[in-house]
Amino acid sequence: MENNIHILPTDKPSGLYSYKNNLFLTTESHLHVPSMKYQNISITSDEEIKEGDWYLDTTVNVLFKNDRLFLNGTGYKKIILTTDQDLIKYGVQAIDDEFLEWFVKNPSCEEIQVDKFISGRYFLTNPIIPKEEPKQETLEEVAERLYSGVDRQVDRMLFINGAKWQQERMYSDEKVEVIVKDAYSMGRNNILIGVFNKWFEQFKKK
């Protein structure tokens, strides 16, 4: 399933707003937060977009109403659930508050399974949250973790410089192979090169 949860800015009051790249539920106490920006959530489907349906053009992230029987183009997704009050007035199903509260706590969710009742109403199941790749520490971060404190600045500097020096002296498997083969081949001795190949495969770092 492709990304089917879309957060779109709006100039009208909404139940959600963003502030410093974080998403919040709107309450009375938040109405005067500087730089807050109202947002709407729309959930899309790969269902056929029929005349009168609302859809999202994902190439420009703009909402449209299909006033024609057929659409030409790609990147169109039918909107089946939303927080946009204008679309709700036209019959698009509203996203319930329970999901909004969950989503604010799990903003990295990009996909959610949508099932449909016989009555035509939708309900949401099985949210898919992408796994975050473990962050690799920089030399500076490792030094700070090992030698924290103002009085350990010299230790941190020595650790960083030592690690960089060691890194510069390290050779890859390919480099070691070239160096040793060059040494063996000085006598043009193919037998020795064959012995080296067996040795290198046996003892190289796995």
C-alpha positions in Angstrom: 0.0 0.0 0.0 1.3 3.4 -0.9 1.3 6.4 1.5 -2.4 7.1 2.0 -2.3 9.7 4.8 -1.8 13.2 3.7 -1.3 16.3 5.8 -2.3 19.5 4.0 -2.1 23.1 5.2 -5.3 25.2 5.4 -6.1 28.8 6.1 -9.3 27.9 7.9 -9.5 26.8 11.6 -8.9 23.1 12.0 -8.7 20.6 14.8 -5.0 20.2 14.1 -2.1 22.6 13.8 1.7 22.3 13.3 4.3 24.2 15.3 8.0 23.7 14.8 7.5 20.6 12.7 5.3 19.0 15.3 1.6 18.2 15.1 -0.9 19.2 17.9 -4.6 19.0 18.5 -6.2 22.4 18.6 -7.5 23.6 22.0 -8.5 27.0 23.3 -5.2 27.4 25.0 -3.4 27.0 21.7 -5.3 29.5 19.7 -2.8 32.3 20.1 0.4 30.3 19.7 2.7 32.3 17.4 3.6 30.7 14.0 1.0 28.0 14.4 -0.3 26.7 11.1 -3.6 24.9 10.7 -3.5 21.5 9.0 -6.0 19.0 7.7 -5.6 15.3 7.3 -7.0 13.5 4.3 -6.9 9.7 3.8 -7.0 8.4 0.2 -7.9 5.3 -1.6 -7.2 3.7 -4.9 -10.9 3.4 -5.6 -12.3 4.7 -8.8 -12.9 8.4 -8.7 -16.5 9.0 -9.9 -18.2 12.2 -10.8 -18.9 14.2 -7.7 -16.0 12.6 -5.7 -13.2 14.6 -4.1 -9.7 13.6 -4.9 -6.1 14.6 -4.2 -3.7 15.4 -7.0 -0.6 14.0 -5.4 1.7 15.7 -7.9 0.8 19.1 -6.5 -0.9 18.2 -3.2 -4.1 20.1 -4.1 -7.7 18.9 -3.6 -10.2 18.9 -6.4 -13.8 17.9 -6.9 -14.4 15.7 -9.9 -17.0 17.5 -12.0 -16.4 15.4 -15.0 -17.2 11.7 -15.6 -13.7 10.8 -16.5 -10.3 12.0 -15.3 -7.2 12.2 -17.5 -3.8 12.1 -15.8 -1.9 10.2 -13.1 -1.4 10.7 -9.4 -5.1 11.1 -8.5 -6.3 9.6 -5.3 -9.9 9.5 -4.1 -10.4 11.1 -0.7 -12.5 8.9 1.6 -11.9 10.4 5.0 -10.9 13.9 6.1 -10.8 16.5 8.7 -11.5 19.2 6.1 -14.9 20.7 7.1 -15.6 21.9 3.6 -15.3 18.3 2.2 -17.3 16.9 5.1 -20.2 19.2 4.1 -20.1 17.6 0.7 -20.4 14.1 2.2 -16.8 13.0 2.7 -16.6 10.9 5.9 -15.0 12.7 8.9 -12.0 11.2 10.6 -13.0 10.4 14.2 -11.3 12.1 17.2 -9.9 8.8 18.5 -7.7 8.4 15.4 -6.6 12.0 15.5 -5.4 11.7 19.1 -3.5 8.5 18.1 -2.0 10.1 15.0 -0.7 13.1 16.9 1.2 10.7 19.1 2.4 8.7 16.0 3.0 11.3 13.3 5.4 9.0 11.4 2.5 6.8 10.3 2.2 7.1 6.6 -0.1 4.2 5.7 -3.3 2.8 7.3 -5.5 0.0 6.2 -9.0 1.2 5.4 -12.0 -1.3 5.4 -15.5 -0.5 4.3 -18.8 -1.4 5.9 -21.7 -2.7 3.9 -23.3 0.7 4.6 -20.6 2.4 2.7 -18.8 3.9 5.8 -15.1 3.3 6.3 -13.1 2.3 9.4 -9.4 2.4 10.0 -7.2 -0.6 11.0 -3.6 -1.7 11.0 -1.6 1.5 11.0 1.9 1.0 9.4 4.7 3.0 11.0 8.0 3.0 9.2 10.9 1.7 11.3 13.5 4.3 11.9 17.1 3.4 11.0 19.4 3.5 14.0 21.3 6.7 14.0 25.1 6.3 13.6 27.0 8.4 16.2 29.6 10.9 15.0 33.1 10.9 16.5 32.2 14.0 18.4 29.0 12.3 19.9 31.0 9.2 20.9 33.7 11.4 22.5 31.0 13.4 24.4 29.4 10.1 25.6 32.7 8.6 26.8 34.3 11.7 28.2 31.4 14.0 29.3 32.0 17.1 31.4 33.8 20.4 31.0 37.0 19.0 32.5 37.3 16.2 29.9 37.7 18.5 26.9 41.3 17.3 26.4 40.3 13.7 26.6 37.6 14.2 24.0 40.1 16.0 21.7 42.7 13.2 22.1 40.0 10.5 21.4 38.8 12.3 18.2 42.3 12.9 16.9 43.4 9.3 17.7 40.3 7.8 16.0 40.9 9.9 12.9 44.5 8.9 12.8 43.6 5.2 13.1 40.9 5.5 10.5 43.4 7.0 8.0 45.8 4.1 8.6 43.2 1.4 8.0 43.2 -0.5 4.7 40.3 -2.2 3.0 40.4 -5.9 2.0 40.9 -4.8 -1.6 43.9 -2.5 -0.7 45.6 -5.3 1.3 45.1 -7.7 -1.6 46.7 -5.3 -4.0 49.7 -4.6 -1.7 50.5 -8.3 -1.0 49.9 -9.4 -4.6 52.3 -6.7 -5.8 54.9 -8.0 -3.4 54.5 -11.5 -4.6 54.4 -10.6 -8.2 57.7 -8.9 -8.1 59.3 -12.2 -8.8 56.5 -13.1 -11.4 55.8 -16.2 -9.2 52.3 -17.4 -10.1 52.5 -20.2 -7.6 53.0 -17.8 -4.7 50.1 -15.7 -6.0 47.9 -18.8 -5.9 49.0 -19.5 -2.3 48.2 -16.0 -1.4 44.7 -16.2 -2.8 43.9 -19.2 -0.7 45.4 -17.5 2.4 43.6 -14.3 1.8 40.2 -16.0 1.4 40.8 -18.0 4.6 42.0 -15.2 6.9 40.4 -11.9 5.6 38.0 -10.1 7.9 34.5 -11.5 7.5 
